[in-house]
Amino acid sequence: MKLFIPGPTEVRPEILAELAHPAIGHRTPECARLWQTARQGLGQLMHTQNEILMLTAPASAMMEAAIRNLVRKSSLHVVNGAFSKRWFDIACANGKDAHAVEIPWGQGIPPEQLRTALEEGIAKGHPYDVVTVVHNETSTGTLTPLAPLSAVLADYPQTLFCVDTVSSMAGTEVRVDDWGIDFCLFGLQKCLALPAGMAIAAISPRGLQRAAKVENRGWFLDVLRLAKGNEKEQSPTTPSTAHLYALVAQLKHIATEGLENRWRRHQEMAVKTRSWALGHGWELFPAEGYASPTVSCIARSQGPDFTPALDALKKKGILVSNGYGDLKNKTFRIGHMGEHTLEDLLDLLQQFDEALKTEVVA
Ligand SMILES: Cc1ncc(COP(=O)(O)O)c(C=O)c1O
C-alpha cells in the first residue's frame, strides 16, 4: 500500500534496514550513545534547549503525561477537532477539573478567545495550570499559528503552554523556545516518516518545577523519572532500540535535507493539492488562512462524490483517508507528509483523477 493518509506515512527502505538491527542491551554504552544522539537531534529539530523526553509509546502517552505531571487542579483545553478533544477527554479521565473552550472544527484559535477563557478561569476561582492546544488538527487539516497564542500566555505565567505537534513537527515551522512552549509533544509516524512506536516531548524548566509540586504523577509517565534517566542517557523502562537506530538515522537524513527545505517541500505539496481540489469544485474544509501544510482536508461542496474514487484507489494499492468521525463521506484527507515529494503527489493526483473518471463511466 502506498500511504497518502495523514500518518502513518511511507518509511524509506534505508530506515526499514535500520529497524532490522539486532537488539542491544539498553544499559550498554552503545544504547546510551544512541539515546544521547537522538536527544541532541530532537533538540535541533524542535529548536529547543529544553529537556527532551522519549518513551516507547504512542504520542497519546505524552498527551497524558502533560496532564498527569503539570495539572494540579484545573486545565483548559482549546478544542477545534478530534485530537484536541482527546486531550480534554484525557484530562477528564484523569480526574482533573478540565474545561474546554469550543471552537468550530476547521477554525483556527482566536488569541482573544483564549484570553477570555483564561480570565474566566481566574474570575471563577480556578486559574488554569495548563492550556492545551493542537498545532495541526489532523482531523480537519487545520493549522493554528502558535506565536499569537504564546503572546497571550505571556500574561499568565501560572498557565503552562502545552502543544501537540504530532502532525506538524518536521513538516512545518515549530520553534519551541521562541514560542515559549512548556510541553511540546509528537510521535514518529507523521512528518518524521518513521514507524509509530516512540513518543517525544520537550519540557521547559518551569514544567519540571511544576511537576515536582504535582502529586500522583504515576510511574511510567513521570517526567521527573524520565529526566533522571536522561542523566545516564537511559530510559527507565526497556526502550525499542530498533526505533532508536531508525530515529538517529532519520534525524541525520532530515538535517541533510535541511529543515527549511523540508518545510518548503511540504508547503509546495499543500499548495498543489489545494488548487487541484478547488479545480474539481471541492472546497477546503479549514477556514481561509488555516489550511495545513501537511494534510489537506477537502470538503465535497459542489464537487463530485469522492467516496467511490477512494475505494478505487485502495484497490490500486493507494490509501487516501476518508473524513474523520462525523466528517466521514463529507470530507477526505490527503496526507502529503514525511518523505513524499511533489512528484509523488502529482502522480497521486493523476491516479485520483483516473479513479474519478472510472467511477463516472461505471
Ligand atoms: C494531532 C494528533 N494528536 C495525537 C494523535 C495520537 O497519536 P498516537 O496514535 O500516536 O497516540 C494523533 C494521531 O493521529 C494526531 O494526529
The ligand as an ORCA input file, in Angstrom:
! r2SCAN-3c Opt
* xyz 0 1
  C      -2.775     15.661     16.183
  C      -2.691     14.278     16.755
  N      -2.517     14.142     18.076
  C      -2.417     12.930     18.644
  C      -2.509     11.779     17.897
  C      -2.410     10.460     18.571
  O      -1.246      9.801     18.192
  P      -0.999      8.286     18.634
  O      -1.970      7.468     17.843
  O       0.442      8.041     18.263
  O      -1.261      8.191     20.089
  C      -2.701     11.869     16.514
  C      -2.825     10.671     15.688
  O      -3.157     10.701     14.526
  C      -2.788     13.163     15.937
  O      -2.942     13.306     14.621
*
